[in-house]
Amino acid sequence: MIAVAFTWVILLDPYSGTLNALLLRSGMIGTPIDFFGQRDVDISIFGLTFQFPVALTTVIAFEAWRYFPLSFLFILARMQALSTDVYEAAEIDGATPLQQFWYISLPQLVGILAVLFLLRFIWTFNKFDDIFLLTGGAAGTRTLTVDVYEQAFAVSNLGAGAAVAVVVFAVLLFFSLVFFKFSPQDDG
């Protein structure tokens, strides 16, 4: 994890990073962007100006890049377990590929997608190492787990750190119970 985070920090460095060098040479930007240190940047589209969260978006892109293969393997395994007879019957009946996906594939994938959602929600809610290594919780990327670390170890306030950790546990427990209560049931 440390090597991957360090690689991303080097690639996106504002002074010697590869991405900034490419963007500067192509003329897409005038000054380097600090992807992990800049909270937001003003963007104007059609006369409307809004603030785009640079550091948060970069961390989200990192997380998506890092965990996409696991989700893809879960979905691929479920897709390979689907019977081809149903698709052949749907094709004979004149179903389009979009209809086959919407009415055959998607209902059978709902169970695995629900499990993936629960796992990713819990893992993301507890994410500490990626955020701490990339931004240190600065520039709008501070999460509860980073707050637990800073309260307990940086400020030496173990009580506040423990209290935040208990709140994180209670929120995840509540979400998991609600999820299991209302999640779709698999036929097997």
Backbone as JSON Lines, residues from 0, in Angstrom:
{"i":0,"aa":"M","n":[0.82,-1.19,0.0],"ca":[0.0,0.0,0.0],"c":[0.86,1.26,0.0]}
{"i":1,"aa":"I","n":[1.93,1.22,0.75],"ca":[2.81,2.39,0.84],"c":[3.45,2.67,-0.51]}
{"i":2,"aa":"A","n":[3.87,1.63,-1.21],"ca":[4.5,1.82,-2.52],"c":[3.52,2.39,-3.53]}
{"i":3,"aa":"V","n":[2.28,1.9,-3.51],"ca":[1.27,2.39,-4.45],"c":[0.95,3.86,-4.17]}
{"i":4,"aa":"A","n":[0.75,4.2,-2.91],"ca":[0.45,5.58,-2.56],"c":[1.61,6.51,-2.91]}
{"i":5,"aa":"F","n":[2.83,6.04,-2.65],"ca":[4.01,6.84,-2.97],"c":[4.12,7.06,-4.47]}
{"i":6,"aa":"T","n":[3.79,6.03,-5.26],"ca":[3.83,6.16,-6.72],"c":[2.84,7.21,-7.19]}
{"i":7,"aa":"W","n":[1.62,7.18,-6.65],"ca":[0.62,8.18,-7.03],"c":[1.05,9.58,-6.62]}
{"i":8,"aa":"V","n":[1.65,9.71,-5.44],"ca":[2.11,11.03,-4.99],"c":[3.19,11.56,-5.92]}
{"i":9,"aa":"I","n":[4.08,10.7,-6.36],"ca":[5.14,11.12,-7.27],"c":[4.57,11.46,-8.65]}
{"i":10,"aa":"L","n":[3.65,10.65,-9.16],"ca":[3.06,10.92,-10.47],"c":[2.27,12.23,-10.5]}
{"i":11,"aa":"L","n":[1.63,12.56,-9.38],"ca":[0.79,13.75,-9.33],"c":[1.44,14.92,-8.61]}
{"i":12,"aa":"D","n":[2.74,14.86,-8.38],"ca":[3.46,15.94,-7.72],"c":[3.34,17.22,-8.55]}
{"i":13,"aa":"P","n":[3.11,18.37,-7.9],"ca":[2.93,19.59,-8.69],"c":[4.2,20.11,-9.37]}
{"i":14,"aa":"Y","n":[5.37,19.72,-8.9],"ca":[6.6,20.26,-9.46],"c":[7.35,19.27,-10.35]}
{"i":15,"aa":"S","n":[7.32,18.0,-10.01],"ca":[8.06,17.03,-10.81],"c":[7.21,15.85,-11.25]}
{"i":16,"aa":"G","n":[5.9,15.98,-11.13],"ca":[5.01,14.89,-11.47],"c":[4.78,14.75,-12.96]}
{"i":17,"aa":"T","n":[4.58,13.54,-13.4],"ca":[4.38,13.26,-14.81],"c":[3.09,13.88,-15.34]}
{"i":18,"aa":"L","n":[2.01,13.77,-14.61],"ca":[0.73,14.29,-15.09],"c":[0.77,15.8,-15.25]}
{"i":19,"aa":"N","n":[1.33,16.51,-14.28],"ca":[1.44,17.96,-14.41],"c":[2.34,18.35,-15.57]}
{"i":20,"aa":"A","n":[3.42,17.62,-15.79],"ca":[4.3,17.91,-16.92],"c":[3.56,17.74,-18.24]}
{"i":21,"aa":"L","n":[2.78,16.66,-18.37],"ca":[2.01,16.45,-19.59],"c":[0.96,17.53,-19.8]}
{"i":22,"aa":"L","n":[0.26,17.9,-18.74],"ca":[-0.77,18.93,-18.85],"c":[-0.17,20.29,-19.18]}
{"i":23,"aa":"L","n":[0.99,20.61,-18.6],"ca":[1.65,21.88,-18.89],"c":[2.15,21.93,-20.33]}
{"i":24,"aa":"R","n":[2.77,20.86,-20.79],"ca":[3.32,20.83,-22.16],"c":[2.24,20.85,-23.22]}
{"i":25,"aa":"S","n":[1.1,20.26,-22.9],"ca":[0.0,20.27,-23.88],"c":[-0.78,21.58,-23.84]}
{"i":26,"aa":"G","n":[-0.5,22.45,-22.88],"ca":[-1.17,23.74,-22.78],"c":[-2.54,23.67,-22.14]}
{"i":27,"aa":"M","n":[-2.88,22.55,-21.52],"ca":[-4.2,22.42,-20.9],"c":[-4.3,23.21,-19.6]}
{"i":28,"aa":"I","n":[-3.17,23.41,-18.92],"ca":[-3.15,24.2,-17.69],"c":[-2.0,25.19,-17.77]}
{"i":29,"aa":"G","n":[-2.13,26.3,-17.05],"ca":[-1.08,27.31,-17.05],"c":[-0.11,27.15,-15.91]}
{"i":30,"aa":"T","n":[-0.61,26.66,-14.77],"ca":[0.23,26.44,-13.59],"c":[0.0,25.02,-13.09]}
{"i":31,"aa":"P","n":[1.0,24.44,-12.44],"ca":[0.82,23.07,-11.94],"c":[-0.3,22.97,-10.91]}
{"i":32,"aa":"I","n":[-0.94,21.81,-10.87],"ca":[-2.02,21.55,-9.92],"c":[-1.48,20.66,-8.81]}
{"i":33,"aa":"D","n":[-1.72,21.04,-7.57],"ca":[-1.35,20.21,-6.43],"c":[-2.53,19.28,-6.14]}
{"i":34,"aa":"F","n":[-2.53,18.11,-6.75],"ca":[-3.67,17.2,-6.71],"c":[-4.01,16.74,-5.3]}
{"i":35,"aa":"F","n":[-3.02,16.59,-4.44],"ca":[-3.27,16.11,-3.08],"c":[-3.22,17.21,-2.03]}
{"i":36,"aa":"G","n":[-2.88,18.42,-2.42],"ca":[-2.76,19.49,-1.45],"c":[-3.72,20.65,-1.67]}
{"i":37,"aa":"Q","n":[-4.36,20.69,-2.82],"ca":[-5.27,21.79,-3.15],"c":[-6.7,21.36,-2.86]}
{"i":38,"aa":"R","n":[-7.36,22.09,-1.99],"ca":[-8.72,21.73,-1.59],"c":[-9.69,21.81,-2.76]}
{"i":39,"aa":"D","n":[-9.71,22.93,-3.46],"ca":[-10.6,23.06,-4.61],"c":[-10.05,24.08,-5.59]}
{"i":40,"aa":"V","n":[-10.63,24.07,-6.78],"ca":[-10.23,24.98,-7.84],"c":[-11.52,25.52,-8.46]}
{"i":41,"aa":"D","n":[-11.49,26.8,-8.84],"ca":[-12.66,27.4,-9.47],"c":[-12.72,27.01,-10.94]}
{"i":42,"aa":"I","n":[-13.87,26.53,-11.36],"ca":[-14.09,26.14,-12.76],"c":[-15.3,26.91,-13.27]}
{"i":43,"aa":"S","n":[-15.15,27.52,-14.46],"ca":[-16.25,28.26,-15.07],"c":[-16.74,27.5,-16.29]}
{"i":44,"aa":"I","n":[-18.03,27.21,-16.29],"ca":[-18.67,26.55,-17.43],"c":[-19.93,27.33,-17.76]}
{"i":45,"aa":"F","n":[-19.99,27.82,-18.99],"ca":[-21.14,28.58,-19.48],"c":[-21.45,29.77,-18.57]}
{"i":46,"aa":"G","n":[-20.42,30.42,-18.07],"ca":[-20.61,31.59,-17.24],"c":[-20.87,31.29,-15.77]}
{"i":47,"aa":"L","n":[-21.05,30.04,-15.43],"ca":[-21.26,29.66,-14.04],"c":[-19.94,29.2,-13.44]}
{"i":48,"aa":"T","n":[-19.61,29.71,-12.29],"ca":[-18.37,29.34,-11.62],"c":[-18.71,28.49,-10.39]}
{"i":49,"aa":"F","n":[-18.03,27.36,-10.28],"ca":[-18.2,26.52,-9.11],"c":[-16.84,25.99,-8.67]}
{"i":50,"aa":"Q","n":[-16.79,25.54,-7.43],"ca":[-15.54,25.03,-6.88],"c":[-15.5,23.52,-7.03]}
{"i":51,"aa":"F","n":[-14.45,23.04,-7.69],"ca":[-14.26,21.61,-7.91],"c":[-13.28,21.08,-6.86]}
{"i":52,"aa":"P","n":[-13.67,20.07,-6.06],"ca":[-12.78,19.54,-5.0],"c":[-11.67,18.67,-5.59]}
{"i":53,"aa":"V","n":[-10.49,19.23,-5.71],"ca":[-9.38,18.55,-6.37],"c":[-8.85,17.38,-5.56]}
{"i":54,"aa":"A","n":[-8.47,17.61,-4.31],"ca":[-7.87,16.55,-3.49],"c":[-8.86,15.42,-3.24]}
{"i":55,"aa":"L","n":[-10.1,15.75,-2.91],"ca":[-11.1,14.73,-2.65],"c":[-11.37,13.89,-3.9]}
{"i":56,"aa":"T","n":[-11.48,14.53,-5.05],"ca":[-11.7,13.81,-6.3],"c":[-10.52,12.91,-6.64]}
{"i":57,"aa":"T","n":[-9.32,13.37,-6.38],"ca":[-8.13,12.56,-6.64],"c":[-8.08,11.34,-5.73]}
{"i":58,"aa":"V","n":[-8.44,11.51,-4.47],"ca":[-8.48,10.36,-3.54],"c":[-9.57,9.38,-3.97]}
{"i":59,"aa":"I","n":[-10.73,9.88,-4.4],"ca":[-11.8,9.01,-4.88],"c":[-11.35,8.24,-6.12]}
{"i":60,"aa":"A","n":[-10.65,8.92,-7.03],"ca":[-10.14,8.24,-8.22],"c":[-9.13,7.15,-7.84]}
{"i":61,"aa":"F","n":[-8.29,7.44,-6.86],"ca":[-7.32,6.45,-6.38],"c":[-8.04,5.23,-5.81]}
{"i":62,"aa":"E","n":[-9.07,5.47,-4.99],"ca":[-9.82,4.36,-4.4],"c":[-10.53,3.53,-5.47]}
{"i":63,"aa":"A","n":[-11.12,4.2,-6.44],"ca":[-11.8,3.48,-7.53],"c":[-10.8,2.64,-8.31]}
{"i":64,"aa":"W","n":[-9.64,3.22,-8.59],"ca":[-8.6,2.48,-9.32],"c":[-8.11,1.28,-8.52]}
{"i":65,"aa":"R","n":[-7.96,1.47,-7.23],"ca":[-7.4,0.41,-6.38],"c":[-8.36,-0.76,-6.18]}
{"i":66,"aa":"Y","n":[-9.66,-0.49,-6.04],"ca":[-10.6,-1.54,-5.68],"c":[-11.49,-2.01,-6.82]}
{"i":67,"aa":"F","n":[-11.35,-1.44,-8.01],"ca":[-12.14,-1.9,-9.14],"c":[-11.9,-3.37,-9.47]}
{"i":68,"aa":"P","n":[-10.66,-3.86,-9.48],"ca":[-10.46,-5.28,-9.83],"c":[-11.2,-6.26,-8.92]}
{"i":69,"aa":"L","n":[-11.26,-6.0,-7.63],"ca":[-11.98,-6.89,-6.72],"c":[-13.46,-6.93,-7.07]}
{"i":70,"aa":"S","n":[-14.07,-5.78,-7.27],"ca":[-15.48,-5.73,-7.64],"c":[-15.71,-6.4,-8.98]}
{"i":71,"aa":"F","n":[-14.81,-6.17,-9.91],"ca":[-14.94,-6.77,-11.23],"c":[-14.89,-8.3,-11.14]}
{"i":72,"aa":"L","n":[-14.04,-8.83,-10.31],"ca":[-13.95,-10.29,-10.16],"c":[-15.22,-10.87,-9.56]}
{"i":73,"aa":"F","n":[-15.8,-10.19,-8.58],"ca":[-17.07,-10.64,-8.0],"c":[-18.16,-10.68,-9.07]}
{"i":74,"aa":"I","n":[-18.27,-9.6,-9.83],"ca":[-19.31,-9.51,-10.87],"c":[-19.04,-10.52,-11.97]}
{"i":75,"aa":"L","n":[-17.79,-10.68,-12.38],"ca":[-17.46,-11.64,-13.42],"c":[-17.78,-13.06,-12.98]}
{"i":76,"aa":"A","n":[-17.47,-13.4,-11.75],"ca":[-17.78,-14.75,-11.25],"c":[-19.28,-15.01,-11.28]}
{"i":77,"aa":"R","n":[-20.07,-14.02,-10.9],"ca":[-21.53,-14.2,-10.92],"c":[-22.05,-14.28,-12.35]}
{"i":78,"aa":"M","n":[-21.49,-13.49,-13.24],"ca":[-21.92,-13.52,-14.66],"c":[-21.6,-14.87,-15.29]}
{"i":79,"aa":"Q","n":[-20.47,-15.46,-14.94],"ca":[-20.1,-16.76,-15.5],"c":[-20.99,-17.87,-14.98]}
{"i":80,"aa":"A","n":[-21.62,-17.66,-13.84],"ca":[-22.5,-18.67,-13.27],"c":[-23.92,-18.61,-13.86]}
{"i":81,"aa":"L","n":[-24.22,-17.58,-14.64],"ca":[-25.55,-17.46,-15.24],"c":[-25.72,-18.47,-16.35]}
{"i":82,"aa":"S","n":[-26.92,-18.99,-16.47],"ca":[-27.23,-19.97,-17.51],"c":[-27.4,-19.27,-18.85]}
{"i":83,"aa":"T","n":[-26.83,-19.85,-19.89],"ca":[-26.96,-19.28,-21.23],"c":[-28.3,-19.63,-21.88]}
{"i":84,"aa":"D","n":[-28.99,-20.62,-21.33],"ca":[-30.29,-21.02,-21.89],"c":[-31.29,-19.87,-21.84]}
{"i":85,"aa":"V","n":[-31.28,-19.11,-20.77],"ca":[-32.22,-17.99,-20.61],"c":[-31.94,-16.93,-21.67]}
{"i":86,"aa":"Y","n":[-30.67,-16.67,-21.95],"ca":[-30.31,-15.67,-22.95],"c":[-30.7,-16.14,-24.35]}
{"i":87,"aa":"E","n":[-30.51,-17.42,-24.62],"ca":[-30.9,-17.97,-25.93],"c":[-32.41,-17.86,-26.12]}
{"i":88,"aa":"A","n":[-33.17,-18.16,-25.08],"ca":[-34.63,-18.06,-25.16],"c":[-35.06,-16.61,-25.36]}
{"i":89,"aa":"A","n":[-34.41,-15.69,-24.68],"ca":[-34.74,-14.28,-24.83],"c":[-34.41,-13.79,-26.23]}
{"i":90,"aa":"E","n":[-33.3,-14.27,-26.78],"ca":[-32.91,-13.87,-28.13],"c":[-33.91,-14.4,-29.16]}
{"i":91,"aa":"I","n":[-34.36,-15.63,-28.95],"ca":[-35.37,-16.21,-29.86],"c":[-36.67,-15.42,-29.77]}
{"i":92,"aa":"D","n":[-37.01,-14.96,-28.56],"ca":[-38.23,-14.18,-28.37],"c":[-38.1,-12.75,-28.88]}
{"i":93,"aa":"G","n":[-36.9,-12.36,-29.31],"ca":[-36.7,-11.03,-29.9],"c":[-36.24,-9.97,-28.94]}
{"i":94,"aa":"A","n":[-35.7,-10.36,-27.81],"ca":[-35.21,-9.37,-26.83],"c":[-33.91,-8.74,-27.34]}
{"i":95,"aa":"T","n":[-33.82,-7.43,-27.18],"ca":[-32.6,-6.72,-27.56],"c":[-31.54,-6.95,-26.49]}
{"i":96,"aa":"P","n":[-30.28,-6.66,-26.79],"ca":[-29.24,-6.81,-25.76],"c":[-29.51,-5.97,-24.51]}
{"i":97,"aa":"L","n":[-30.06,-4.77,-24.7],"ca":[-30.39,-3.95,-23.55],"c":[-31.49,-4.59,-22.72]}
{"i":98,"aa":"Q","n":[-32.49,-5.14,-23.34],"ca":[-33.56,-5.82,-22.62],"c":[-33.02,-7.07,-21.91]}
{"i":99,"aa":"Q","n":[-32.12,-7.8,-22.55],"ca":[-31.53,-8.98,-21.91],"c":[-30.76,-8.57,-20.66]}
{"i":100,"aa":"F","n":[-30.02,-7.47,-20.77],"ca":[-29.29,-7.0,-19.59],"c":[-30.25,-6.56,-18.5]}
{"i":101,"aa":"W","n":[-31.25,-5.74,-18.86],"ca":[-32.15,-5.16,-17.86],"c":[-33.03,-6.19,-17.18]}
{"i":102,"aa":"Y","n":[-33.54,-7.17,-17.94],"ca":[-34.52,-8.11,-17.38],"c":[-33.93,-9.47,-16.99]}
{"i":103,"aa":"I","n":[-32.73,-9.78,-17.46],"ca":[-32.14,-11.09,-17.13],"c":[-30.89,-10.93,-16.28]}
{"i":104,"aa":"S","n":[-29.92,-10.18,-16.78],"ca":[-28.63,-10.07,-16.1],"c":[-28.73,-9.29,-14.79]}
{"i":105,"aa":"L","n":[-29.29,-8.09,-14.87],"ca":[-29.32,-7.22,-13.71],"c":[-30.06,-7.83,-12.52]}
{"i":106,"aa":"P","n":[-31.24,-8.44,-12.69],"ca":[-31.88,-9.05,-11.51],"c":[-31.05,-10.15,-10.87]}
{"i":107,"aa":"Q","n":[-30.26,-10.87,-11.67],"ca":[-29.43,-11.92,-11.11],"c":[-28.15,-11.38,-10.48]}
{"i":108,"aa":"L","n":[-27.79,-10.16,-10.83],"ca":[-26.59,-9.54,-10.26],"c":[-26.89,-8.71,-9.01]}
{"i":109,"aa":"V","n":[-28.15,-8.48,-8.72],"ca":[-28.51,-7.61,-7.6],"c":[-27.93,-8.12,-6.28]}
{"i":110,"aa":"G","n":[-27.96,-9.42,-6.05],"ca":[-27.44,-9.96,-4.8],"c":[-25.96,-9.69,-4.61]}
{"i":111,"aa":"I","n":[-25.16,-9.93,-5.65],"ca":[-23.72,-9.72,-5.53],"c":[-23.4,-8.23,-5.49]}
{"i":112,"aa":"L","n":[-24.17,-7.43,-6.21],"ca":[-23.96,-5.98,-6.15],"c":[-24.28,-5.45,-4.76]}
{"i":113,"aa":"A","n":[-25.29,-6.01,-4.12],"ca":[-25.63,-5.59,-2.75],"c":[-24.51,-5.95,-1.78]}
{"i":114,"aa":"V","n":[-23.96,-7.15,-1.91],"ca":[-22.84,-7.55,-1.04],"c":[-21.63,-6.66,-1.29]}
{"i":115,"aa":"L","n":[-21.34,-6.38,-2.55],"ca":[-20.23,-5.49,-2.87],"c":[-20.45,-4.1,-2.29]}
{"i":116,"aa":"F","n":[-21.68,-3.61,-2.38],"ca":[-21.98,-2.3,-1.82],"c":[-21.73,-2.27,-0.32]}
{"i":117,"aa":"L","n":[-22.19,-3.3,0.37],"ca":[-21.98,-3.35,1.82],"c":[-20.5,-3.41,2.16]}
{"i":118,"aa":"L","n":[-19.77,-4.29,1.51],"ca":[-18.33,-4.42,1.79],"c":[-17.59,-3.12,1.5]}
{"i":119,"aa":"R","n":[-17.85,-2.52,0.33],"ca":[-17.15,-1.29,-0.03],"c":[-17.54,-0.14,0.9]}
{"i":120,"aa":"F","n":[-18.79,-0.1,1.33],"ca":[-19.21,0.96,2.25],"c":[-18.46,0.83,3.56]}
{"i":121,"aa":"I","n":[-18.39,-0.36,4.11],"ca":[-17.69,-0.57,5.38],"c":[-16.2,-0.29,5.21]}
{"i":122,"aa":"W","n":[-15.59,-0.81,4.16],"ca":[-14.16,-0.6,3.95],"c":[-13.84,0.88,3.72]}
{"i":123,"aa":"T","n":[-14.7,1.56,2.96],"ca":[-14.45,2.97,2.69],"c":[-14.67,3.81,3.94]}
{"i":124,"aa":"F","n":[-15.68,3.46,4.72],"ca":[-15.95,4.19,5.95],"c":[-14.78,4.05,6.92]}
{"i":125,"aa":"N","n":[-14.1,2.92,6.88],"ca":[-12.96,2.68,7.77],"c":[-11.61,2.99,7.12]}
{"i":126,"aa":"K","n":[-11.63,3.62,5.97],"ca":[-10.4,3.87,5.22],"c":[-9.51,4.86,5.96]}
{"i":127,"aa":"F","n":[-8.32,4.42,6.27],"ca":[-7.36,5.29,6.95],"c":[-6.06,5.38,6.17]}
{"i":128,"aa":"D","n":[-5.5,4.23,5.83],"ca":[-4.14,4.21,5.29],"c":[-4.01,4.98,3.98]}
{"i":129,"aa":"D","n":[-4.94,4.8,3.05],"ca":[-4.85,5.49,1.77],"c":[-4.89,7.01,1.96]}
{"i":130,"aa":"I","n":[-5.87,7.46,2.72],"ca":[-6.05,8.9,2.9],"c":[-4.88,9.5,3.68]}
{"i":131,"aa":"F","n":[-4.43,8.8,4.69],"ca":[-3.33,9.32,5.5],"c":[-2.04,9.38,4.69]}
{"i":132,"aa":"L","n":[-1.79,8.38,3.86],"ca":[-0.57,8.38,3.06],"c":[-0.63,9.39,1.92]}
{"i":133,"aa":"L","n":[-1.8,9.6,1.34],"ca":[-1.91,10.5,0.2],"c":[-1.99,11.97,0.62]}
{"i":134,"aa":"T","n":[-2.85,12.29,1.57],"ca":[-3.07,13.69,1.92],"c":[-2.84,14.0,3.39]}
{"i":135,"aa":"G","n":[-2.81,13.0,4.23],"ca":[-2.7,13.23,5.67],"c":[-3.98,13.78,6.27]}
{"i":136,"aa":"G","n":[-5.06,13.7,5.52],"ca":[-6.33,14.23,6.0],"c":[-6.51,15.7,5.71]}
{"i":137,"aa":"A","n":[-5.58,16.31,4.96],"ca":[-5.68,17.73,4.65],"c":[-6.49,17.94,3.37]}
{"i":138,"aa":"A","n":[-6.75,19.17,3.06],"ca":[-7.4,19.59,1.82],"c":[-8.77,18.97,1.62]}
{"i":139,"aa":"G","n":[-9.53,18.85,2.7],"ca":[-10.9,18.37,2.57],"c":[-11.06,16.88,2.47]}
{"i":140,"aa":"T","n":[-10.05,16.1,2.87],"ca":[-10.14,14.64,2.8],"c":[-10.13,14.0,4.18]}
{"i":141,"aa":"R","n":[-10.37,14.78,5.19],"ca":[-10.34,14.25,6.56],"c":[-11.57,13.37,6.8]}
{"i":142,"aa":"T","n":[-11.35,12.15,7.24],"ca":[-12.44,11.23,7.55],"c":[-12.45,10.95,9.05]}
{"i":143,"aa":"L","n":[-13.46,10.21,9.49],"ca":[-13.55,9.9,10.92],"c":[-12.37,9.06,11.39]}
{"i":144,"aa":"T","n":[-11.89,8.15,10.55],"ca":[-10.77,7.31,10.98],"c":[-9.48,8.13,11.11]}
{"i":145,"aa":"V","n":[-9.29,9.1,10.23],"ca":[-8.15,10.0,10.36],"c":[-8.3,10.83,11.63]}
{"i":146,"aa":"D","n":[-9.53,11.23,11.93],"ca":[-9.8,11.98,13.15],"c":[-9.5,11.14,14.4]}
{"i":147,"aa":"V","n":[-9.86,9.85,14.35],"ca":[-9.53,8.96,15.47],"c":[-8.03,8.93,15.69]}
{"i":148,"aa":"Y","n":[-7.26,8.78,14.63],"ca":[-5.8,8.74,14.73],"c":[-5.25,10.04,15.29]}
{"i":149,"aa":"E","n":[-5.71,11.16,14.75],"ca":[-5.18,12.45,15.2],"c":[-5.56,12.73,16.65]}
{"i":150,"aa":"Q","n":[-6.79,12.42,17.03],"ca":[-7.21,12.65,18.42],"c":[-6.42,11.76,19.38]}
{"i":151,"aa":"A","n":[-6.27,10.49,19.02],"ca":[-5.64,9.54,19.94],"c":[-4.13,9.68,20.0]}
{"i":152,"aa":"F","n":[-3.49,9.89,18.85],"ca":[-2.03,9.84,18.84],"c":[-1.36,11.19,18.62]}
{"i":153,"aa":"A","n":[-1.88,12.02,17.73],"ca":[-1.23,13.31,17.48],"c":[-1.5,14.3,18.6]}
{"i":154,"aa":"V","n":[-2.72,14.32,19.14],"ca":[-3.09,15.25,20.2],"c":[-2.99,14.58,21.58]}
{"i":155,"aa":"S","n":[-2.82,13.28,21.61],"ca":[-2.75,12.48,22.84],"c":[-4.03,12.58,23.66]}
{"i":156,"aa":"N","n":[-5.16,12.62,22.99],"ca":[-6.45,12.63,23.64],"c":[-7.13,11.29,23.35]}
{"i":157,"aa":"L","n":[-6.73,10.28,24.11],"ca":[-7.22,8.93,23.86],"c":[-8.72,8.81,24.06]}
{"i":158,"aa":"G","n":[-9.28,9.55,24.98],"ca":[-10.72,9.49,25.22],"c":[-11.52,9.95,24.01]}
{"i":159,"aa":"A","n":[-11.11,11.07,23.41],"ca":[-11.82,11.57,22.23],"c":[-11.64,10.63,21.05]}
{"i":160,"aa":"G","n":[-10.44,10.08,20.89],"ca":[-10.21,9.11,19.82],"c":[-11.06,7.87,19.99]}
{"i":161,"aa":"A","n":[-11.16,7.38,21.21],"ca":[-11.99,6.2,21.48],"c":[-13.46,6.51,21.27]}
{"i":162,"aa":"A","n":[-13.89,7.71,21.63],"ca":[-15.3,8.09,21.45],"c":[-15.65,8.14,19.97]}
{"i":163,"aa":"V","n":[-14.78,8.7,19.16],"ca":[-15.04,8.75,17.72],"c":[-15.05,7.34,17.14]}
{"i":164,"aa":"A","n":[-14.16,6.47,17.62],"ca":[-14.13,5.09,17.14],"c":[-15.42,4.35,17.48]}
{"i":165,"aa":"V","n":[-15.97,4.6,18.66],"ca":[-17.23,3.98,19.05],"c":[-18.37,4.5,18.18]}
{"i":166,"aa":"V","n":[-18.35,5.77,17.85],"ca":[-19.37,6.34,16.96],"c":[-19.27,5.69,15.58]}
{"i":167,"aa":"V","n":[-18.06,5.51,15.07],"ca":[-17.86,4.84,13.77],"c":[-18.43,3.42,13.83]}
{"i":168,"aa":"F","n":[-18.13,2.7,14.91],"ca":[-18.65,1.34,15.07],"c":[-20.18,1.33,15.1]}
{"i":169,"aa":"A","n":[-20.77,2.25,15.85],"ca":[-22.24,2.29,15.97],"c":[-22.89,2.61,14.63]}
{"i":170,"aa":"V","n":[-22.33,3.53,13.88],"ca":[-22.89,3.88,12.56],"c":[-22.8,2.69,11.62]}
{"i":171,"aa":"L","n":[-21.65,2.01,11.6],"ca":[-21.49,0.85,10.71],"c":[-22.39,-0.3,11.13]}
{"i":172,"aa":"L","n":[-22.56,-0.52,12.42],"ca":[-23.45,-1.57,12.9],"c":[-24.89,-1.27,12.5]}
{"i":173,"aa":"F","n":[-25.33,-0.03,12.69],"ca":[-26.68,0.36,12.31],"c":[-26.9,0.18,10.81]}
{"i":174,"aa":"F","n":[-25.94,0.65,10.01],"ca":[-26.06,0.52,8.56],"c":[-26.11,-0.94,8.15]}
{"i":175,"aa":"S","n":[-25.28,-1.78,8.76],"ca":[-25.27,-3.2,8.42],"c":[-26.59,-3.87,8.77]}
{"i":176,"aa":"L","n":[-27.15,-3.55,9.92],"ca":[-28.43,-4.14,10.32],"c":[-29.55,-3.71,9.37]}
{"i":177,"aa":"V","n":[-29.59,-2.44,9.02],"ca":[-30.59,-1.95,8.06],"c":[-30.38,-2.61,6.71]}
{"i":178,"aa":"F","n":[-29.13,-2.74,6.3],"ca":[-28.82,-3.35,5.01],"c":[-29.3,-4.8,4.97]}
{"i":179,"aa":"F","n":[-28.99,-5.57,6.01],"ca":[-29.4,-6.98,6.02],"c":[-30.92,-7.14,6.1]}
{"i":180,"aa":"K","n":[-31.57,-6.19,6.75],"ca":[-33.03,-6.24,6.85],"c":[-33.69,-6.03,5.49]}
{"i":181,"aa":"F","n":[-33.16,-5.11,4.68],"ca":[-33.81,-4.74,3.43],"c":[-33.08,-5.2,2.17]}
{"i":182,"aa":"S","n":[-32.0,-5.97,2.32],"ca":[-31.27,-6.41,1.13],"c":[-32.02,-7.51,0.39]}
{"i":183,"aa":"P","n":[-31.84,-7.56,-0.92],"ca":[-32.51,-8.62,-1.7],"c":[-31.94,-9.99,-1.36]}
{"i":184,"aa":"Q","n":[-32.79,-10.98,-1.34],"ca":[-32.37,-12.34,-1.02],"c":[-32.07,-13.11,-2.29]}
{"i":185,"aa":"D","n":[-30.98,-13.86,-2.29],"ca":[-30.65,-14.73,-3.42],"c":[-31.53,-15.98,-3.38]}
{"i":186,"aa":"D","n":[-31.73,-16.58,-4.53],"ca":[-32.56,-17.78,-4.61],"c":[-31.89,-19.0,-4.04]}
{"i":187,"aa":"G","n":[-30.57,-18.99,-3.92],"ca":[-29.85,-20.18,-3.44],"c":[-29.75,-20.14,-1.98]}
